[in-house]
Amino acid sequence: MKLKIAVYNVEWMMRLFDTQGNLKMDNDSLERAEQLATVVKTIDADIIGIVEGPDTTVSGTKSAAAQLELWASHFGLDDDYRGVEGFSSSGRQELCALYKSSVVTVTHKPTLSKSKHPFNEPFVADTNEALVKELYERYRPPLELSVTAVDDGREVARMIVAHAKSKGIFERVDFGRYEQLSERNRKKLIAECLSMRERCDQWLDDKPDRAAIVMGDINDGFGKDYYEQRFSRSAVEILLGDVWYPEKILHSVIKDKPKLGKYGWSPYTCSYTDSMTRHKLHVLIDHILVSRQVKIVETTVWNPKIDHKNTAIEDLINSIKTELNSASDHYPVSVIAEL
């Protein structure tokens, strides 16, 4: 089965809705909502994981999935799009997804066994291999999805949509406190990825030929920065898996190794200003990682500022350049995959 799968950090989408879950009608909100819709419509994915989606209230007066469907309907996206969400986060940004119900059925299928660390509960992890496990709690529980083909009812993939802990520090602190917070944030990021990797291992141990996919804003790349060298690991490499178990390794859908240049990484999906140097850096932190059972046909990083080496894709991206640059502070990633 061939599917187009995408992931998109839509940057505080909850700000586009009012307290009742209706679209805000002011010009600025409508403009950005329409820009996001144009991007999603152009990508035309069968499944698109949404990071920083609309919020779900404890009272149940509004949900991320319902607001996504309202937005999709208002701006004329595919009539078959349906929304799905998982455990609510502690904040106002949710992990959710849109899928074409005529092609696949996508359901939240969380692992609830106590022995397998449910994503909505605290968990323990040894983040620096010191033989001591620390207790962690997820701020945004990863979204576990089961993807089933409509035509034959076959489960074609298990999927995680994630928004891992940010490494950023947004407080005014001295250098000593900055170092302390940096280490804390990095350890929590590692812990969250260890937990997601554990879930992938459980899936593949249970069914070795299963297609497993992890996608989202991981807030980390493949490079070896100071903390990655200090902990001898990076969050993304943890998600990829263990070289001693090659049959369970995930790989990035980006075919060519990212290059580090003067302004950061290329390709890149986001940019940020370094708090120390004040330089703007390009980073590749939005990822789609797949198991060996998934055959990659075509991958696109929807960034109009990079070379795509494909005229048709270049023209398509340039046709929505304004929307891509203005709708969000991240660029989407999509892949056509055979499952």
N, C-alpha and C positions, 0 to 999 in steps of 0.2 A: 504494500500500500504506500502510495506517495503522498506526503503531507508537507505543507508549508507551515513552518513553526517559527514564531518570532518572540522576542522579549523587548519590552519598552518601559523604561522608567519615565513616567509621565509627569513628574515633579508636582507634588502636592495637588493632585486632582480634586481633592475634597474642597479646595477653595473655589471650585467652579459650581458648587451646589450650596443651597441654603440649608437651614437647620431641619427642614422637612424632607430633604433629599430631592428637591426640584432644582433644575438648572437656574442659575442666576441670570437675569436678563439685562444686566448692565453691559455696556459695549465692550469693556476690557475682558470680562469673563467670557462673553459669547465669542469674542474674537479668538481667544486662546482655545476654547473648547472646539471651535470649528477648525483651527489649525491642527489640533491633535486628531480630529476626525479625518481630515484630509490625509494626514500621514498614515493612519491605520487603514483607510480605504485604499490608498495606493499600494501599501504592502500586501494587502489582500491575503492575509494568513488564514489558514484553517484553524490554528490555535495561536493566540497571542497572550503570553504571560504579561500581566500588568503589575508594575512595581510603583509604589506610592499612589495606589488607587484611592477611590472615595472611601470615607470612613463608615464603619458599621457601629451603630449606637447600641449600648447595653439594653436600652428599653425596647429595641427592635423596631423603632419608628422608621429607620432607614438602614439599608444594607449596601455593601459595596457592589454586589452583583446586580441588584435592582437599579442602582444609579448608573452603572455601566450600560445596562440595557436601555434605559431611558435616554442616555446620551447617544447611543448608537442609533436608536430609532429617530431621534430628533434631527440628526445630521445625515440621515439617509445611508447609513452603512448597510451591509448585507442584511436582508430581512431574516436570515437564518441565525444570526449571531445571538448567542445566549451567554449569560454571565455565570461564573462559579466563584465561590469564595471558600475560605477555610476558617480556622480559628481566628477570632478577632485579636488585633494587636492591643498593646497597652496605650498606644498613641492614636493619632488620627490619620495614619497612612496604612492602607491595607494591601495585602497580596491577593490578587484575584486574576481571572483570565476570561477572555472571550473565545468562543469556539463556534464553528459553523455546525449547527445541529443536523444539517442534512448530510454531513460527511462523517462526523464523529459524535459520540456522547462522552462528555468529560465530567467526571464526578469527583468530589472531595472524598478521598478514601484514606483517612488517617490510620496510622498504626497505633492501636490503643493498649497493646500488651504492656504491662508494667516492666517486664524484663527487656523491652526493646525501646525504652526511652521515648514515650509519646512526645510530640513536639510542643504540646501545650502544657507540659510540666517541667519543673526544674530537672537538671541532669548534672552528672559529674563528668569531668574530663581531665586528663593529664596533659596540659598544654605545652609543657617544656620538657617532657620525658624525664621527669625527676622522680618517678615512681610514687607521686603524690597526686591524688585526684582532688580537684577543686569543684565547688558547687557553682553552677551557673543557671541563669534563667533567661529565656529568650524574650527579647522585646517584641519581635515580630515572628511568631511561629511560622516556619516554612509551610507552604501550601503543598500538600501531597495529593496528586491527581492520578486517577486511572482513566486511560484513553481507550475507548472501545469503538471499533468500526461499526457504522450504522448498517452497512450492507450484509455483514455476516455475524455480527455480535461478538467478534473476536477482540480480546484485549490486545491492543497493538503496542502499548507502552505504559510504563509508570513514569511519572514526572514530578519533579520538585521545582516550585517557583520560590525564589529566595531573595531576601534583602538582608544581607549579613551586616554585622555591626560596623558602623563607620569608624575609621581610624582618626577622623578629624577631632580637633579640640577647639571648642567654641567659647571657652571661658577666658577671662583675663587672669593669667597666672604667671608666677615667676618660673625660671628655668627648671628649678627642682621639682615643682609641682607638674610642670609640663612633661618632664621625663616620667614621672610617676603615672600620669594619666595616659601617656603614650603606650607604656607597657601594659597597663590595664586594658585599654581598648584593643590592643593587638592580641592579647591573650583571650579576650572574649570572642574576637573574630575567629581565632584558631579553634576555640572550643565549639563554636557554632558549626564550623565546617567539618570538624571531627564527627560531630553528631550526624550531619547530613551524609557524610561518607559512610558512617556506620549503617545508615538506612539503606544506602545503595548496596552495600555488602549483603545485608539481609535479603534484599530483593533478588540479588543475583545468586546467592546461596540457595534460596528457595526455588529459583527457576533460572538456570544458567543461560538459557537462550533468550531471556527477557530483554527487551529494549528499555534501557534506563536513561533518563534525560534529567540533567540539572541545569536550570537557567535562572538568570536574575542579575541583580546588582550585588556582586560579591565584595565590592569595595577593596579589591586586591587584584594584582596582576601576577605575571609569571617571573618578574624580575627579582633579583636578590638585593633588596635594600638593606639598610642597617639592621632593622629588627628581624627581617627574614634570615639574615646571616646569624644574628644573635640566637634566634630560636631554631636555626637550622631547618626551617620549613616556611613555606608560604601557604596562605589559605587556599589558593587555587590548586596548588600542587597536592594538598591534602585531599581535595575533592577528586583530583585525577586518580588517586589510588596508589597502591603499593606495587613496586616493580617485581616483587616476589610472587605476585598473583596477577600476571599479565592478562589472564582471561577476564578479570574484573575491572581493568583500567578503563577510565573514561578519557576521551580526548576532545580537544576543542574543535569546533566546526570551522574555525579559521585555518585555512590550509597552509599558508606561509607563516613562518615564525615572525612575530612582531619585532620591529626594529626600534632600537633606542637611538634617538637623535637629539639635536640641539634643544628642541622644545618638548621632549618627552617621547612617548611611544607612538608608533604608527603601525597599523591603524589604531585609532582611538575612538572612544565612545563618550568621553566627558573631559572637561578641563577644570582645573581648580587653581587658585592662587596660593602658593606655599606661604604659610604664616611667618616663616623665618626670612626667606629670601625675597618675598613679594613677587616672585616670578610666576607666570602662568604656565602650568605644565599640562601636557596632554596625557591622558591615562586610559588604558583599556581595562575597565572594571565591570563591564556588562558582558556576560558570557553565556554561551550555550555549550554544555559539555554532554557528550553522548557515549554510550557503551558501544562495543565493537559490533553489536548486532544492527546498528544503525548505519546505513550507507548514505554518505553526503553527496548530493548532486550539485548543489550550488549554495554558496554563502554570500550574504550581502551585509556589510556594515553601512547603514544608511546615513553616512556622513558626507555632505557635499564638499568638504574641505580636503578630501583625500583622493588619490588616484585609484580608480576602480578597474582599469585595464579592460573594460568592457563597455563599448560605446552605447549599447542599448540600456544597460544599467545606469551608466553615467547620465544619459539623457533623461531617464525616468527620475533619478534623484534630483537633477537640476531643475526639473519641472516643479518640484515642491521645495526648492532650496529655502525660500523664505519661511515656510512652515516648519521645516526641520530645524532651522536655526532659532526660531522664536517660540515654538510650542513647548519645549522642555530644555532643561540643561543637560540632557543625555540624548544620544542618538540610538535608534533601535538596531537590533541585529536580527537577521532572519536567515533561515536555512530551508532548502528543499531537501527532504530526507525520504529515503525508502525504508519502511518498517516491515 
